[in-house]
Amino acid sequence: MNGQQQGPLDRGGLVRLASEGTLTRQSLVWRNGMPQWAPAGEVPELADLFAHTPPPMPPA
């Protein structure tokens, strides 16, 4: 976030950041077992965090 690594975070921390809008579908996340960092919106275990969050607006 803001070019800085955060965490490690537990599920509650991720939920809080998503509800604040700090963690977005585009935020890069990583957990043990993942080969590389990935956008949070592409990680199946995090999909429910964004269920009620609209996707970003398309470029104008």
C-alpha distances in whole Angstrom, upper triangle without the diagonal:
4,5,5,6,7,10,13,13,16,17,17,14,12,15,14,10,12,15,13,11,8,8,10,12,11,7,8,10,13,16,19,21,19,20,17,13,14,12,12,15,17,17,20,20,17,19,20,17,17,21,21,18,20,18,17,20,21,22,24
4,5,8,10,13,16,16,20,20,21,17,16,18,17,13,15,17,15,13,10,11,12,15,12,10,11,13,16,19,22,24,22,23,19,16,16,15,15,18,20,20,24,23,20,22,23,20,20,24,24,20,21,20,18,20,22,21,24
4,7,10,13,16,17,20,21,22,18,17,20,19,16,17,20,18,16,13,13,14,16,13,10,10,12,15,18,20,23,20,20,17,14,15,14,15,18,20,20,24,23,21,23,25,22,22,25,26,23,23,21,19,22,23,22,25
4,6,10,12,14,18,19,20,16,16,19,18,15,17,20,18,16,13,13,15,17,15,11,11,12,13,16,19,21,19,20,16,14,15,15,16,19,20,20,23,22,20,23,24,21,22,26,26,23,25,23,22,24,26,25,28
4,7,9,11,14,16,17,14,13,17,17,14,16,19,18,17,13,12,14,16,14,11,9,9,10,12,15,18,16,17,14,11,13,14,14,18,19,18,21,20,18,21,22,20,21,24,25,23,25,23,22,25,27,27,30
4,6,8,11,13,14,10,11,14,13,11,14,16,15,15,11,11,14,16,15,11,10,9,11,12,15,18,17,18,16,13,15,14,14,17,19,17,20,18,16,19,20,17,19,23,23,21,24,23,22,26,27,28,31
3,5,8,11,12,9,10,13,13,11,14,17,16,17,13,12,15,17,17,13,12,10,10,10,13,16,16,18,16,14,15,16,14,18,19,17,19,17,16,19,20,17,19,23,24,22,25,24,24,28,30,31,34
4,7,10,12,9,10,13,14,13,15,18,18,18,15,14,17,18,18,14,13,10,10,9,11,14,14,17,16,14,15,16,15,18,19,16,18,16,15,19,19,17,20,23,24,23,26,25,26,29,31,32,35
4,7,8,5,6,10,10,10,12,15,15,16,13,12,15,16,17,14,13,10,11,10,12,16,16,18,17,15,16,16,13,17,18,15,17,14,13,16,17,14,17,20,21,20,23,23,24,28,30,31,34
4,5,5,6,9,10,11,12,14,16,17,15,13,16,17,19,16,15,12,12,11,13,16,16,20,19,17,17,17,14,17,18,15,16,12,12,15,15,13,16,19,20,20,23,24,25,29,31,33,36
4,5,5,6,9,10,11,12,14,15,14,12,15,15,18,15,15,13,13,12,14,17,17,20,19,17,17,16,13,15,16,13,14,10,9,12,11,10,13,15,17,17,21,21,23,27,29,31,34
4,5,5,6,9,10,11,12,14,14,12,15,17,19,17,17,15,16,15,18,20,20,24,23,20,20,19,15,17,19,16,17,13,12,14,13,11,14,16,17,17,21,22,23,27,30,32,35
4,5,5,6,9,10,11,12,11,10,13,15,17,14,15,13,14,14,17,20,19,22,21,18,18,17,14,16,18,16,17,14,12,15,14,11,14,17,18,17,20,21,22,26,28,30,33
4,5,5,6,9,10,10,9,7,10,12,14,11,12,10,12,12,16,18,17,20,19,16,15,13,10,12,15,13,14,11,9,12,11,8,11,14,15,14,17,18,19,22,25,27,30
4,6,5,6,9,10,10,9,11,13,15,13,15,13,15,16,19,21,20,23,22,19,17,16,12,13,16,14,15,12,9,11,10,6,9,12,12,12,16,17,18,22,25,27,30
4,5,5,6,9,9,9,11,14,16,14,16,15,17,18,21,23,22,25,24,20,19,17,14,16,19,17,18,16,13,15,13,10,12,14,14,13,17,18,19,22,25,27,30
4,5,5,6,5,5,8,12,13,11,13,12,15,16,20,22,21,23,21,18,17,15,12,14,17,16,17,15,12,14,13,10,11,14,14,12,15,16,17,20,23,24,27
4,5,5,6,5,6,9,11,10,13,12,15,17,20,22,21,23,21,18,16,13,10,11,14,14,15,14,10,11,10,6,7,11,10,9,12,13,14,17,20,22,25
4,5,8,8,9,12,14,14,16,16,19,20,24,26,24,27,25,21,20,17,14,14,18,17,18,16,13,13,12,8,9,11,10,9,12,14,15,18,21,23,26
4,5,8,9,13,15,13,16,17,20,21,25,27,25,28,25,22,20,17,15,16,19,19,20,19,15,16,15,11,12,14,13,11,14,15,15,18,21,23,25
4,6,6,10,11,10,14,15,18,20,24,26,24,26,23,19,18,15,13,13,17,17,19,18,14,15,14,11,10,13,12,9,11,12,11,14,18,19,21
4,6,10,10,9,12,13,16,18,22,24,22,24,21,17,16,13,12,13,17,17,19,18,14,15,16,12,12,15,15,12,14,14,13,16,19,20,23
4,7,8,6,9,9,13,15,19,21,18,21,18,14,13,10,8,10,13,13,15,14,11,12,13,9,9,13,13,11,13,13,13,16,19,20,23
4,5,5,9,10,14,16,20,21,19,20,18,14,12,8,7,7,11,12,14,14,10,11,12,9,8,11,12,9,10,9,9,13,15,17,20
4,6,8,10,13,16,19,20,17,19,16,13,10,6,5,4,7,9,11,12,9,9,11,9,7,10,12,9,10,8,9,12,14,16,19
4,6,9,13,16,19,20,17,18,15,11,8,5,6,6,9,11,14,15,12,12,15,13,11,14,15,12,12,10,9,12,13,15,18
4,6,10,13,17,18,15,16,13,10,8,5,6,8,10,11,14,14,11,13,15,12,12,15,17,14,15,13,12,16,17,18,21
4,7,11,14,15,12,13,10,6,5,4,6,9,10,10,14,14,12,14,16,14,14,18,19,17,18,16,15,19,19,20,24
4,7,11,12,9,11,9,5,6,6,6,9,10,8,12,11,10,13,15,13,14,17,19,18,19,17,18,21,22,24,27
4,7,9,6,8,7,5,7,9,9,12,11,9,12,12,11,14,17,15,17,20,22,21,22,21,21,25,26,27,31
4,6,6,9,9,8,10,12,11,14,13,10,12,11,12,15,17,16,18,21,23,22,25,23,24,28,29,30,34
4,6,8,10,10,12,15,14,17,16,13,15,13,15,18,20,19,21,24,27,26,28,27,28,31,32,34,37
4,6,9,11,12,15,15,17,15,12,14,13,15,18,20,20,22,24,27,27,29,27,28,32,32,34,37
4,6,7,9,12,12,14,12,10,12,12,14,16,19,19,20,22,25,24,26,24,25,28,29,30,34
4,7,9,13,14,16,14,12,15,15,17,19,22,22,23,25,28,27,28,25,26,29,29,30,34
4,6,10,12,14,12,12,15,15,16,18,21,20,21,24,26,25,25,23,23,26,26,27,31
4,7,9,12,10,10,14,14,14,16,19,18,18,21,23,21,22,20,20,23,23,24,28
4,6,8,7,7,11,12,11,13,16,15,15,18,20,18,19,17,17,20,20,22,25
4,5,6,7,11,12,10,11,14,13,12,15,17,15,15,13,13,17,17,18,22
4,5,5,8,9,7,8,11,9,9,12,14,13,14,12,13,17,18,20,24
4,6,8,9,7,6,9,9,7,10,12,11,11,10,11,15,16,18,22
4,6,9,8,7,11,11,11,12,15,14,15,13,14,18,18,20,24
4,6,6,7,10,10,11,13,16,15,17,15,17,21,21,24,27
4,5,5,8,10,11,12,15,15,17,16,19,22,23,26,29
4,6,7,9,11,12,15,16,18,18,20,24,25,28,31
4,6,6,7,9,12,12,15,15,17,21,22,25,28
4,5,6,7,10,10,12,12,15,19,20,23,26
4,5,5,8,10,12,13,16,20,22,25,28
4,6,8,8,11,12,15,18,21,24,26
4,5,5,8,9,11,15,17,20,23
4,6,8,10,13,16,18,22,24
4,6,9,12,15,18,21,23
4,7,9,12,15,18,20
4,7,9,11,15,17
4,7,9,12,15
4,6,9,12
4,6,8
4,6
4
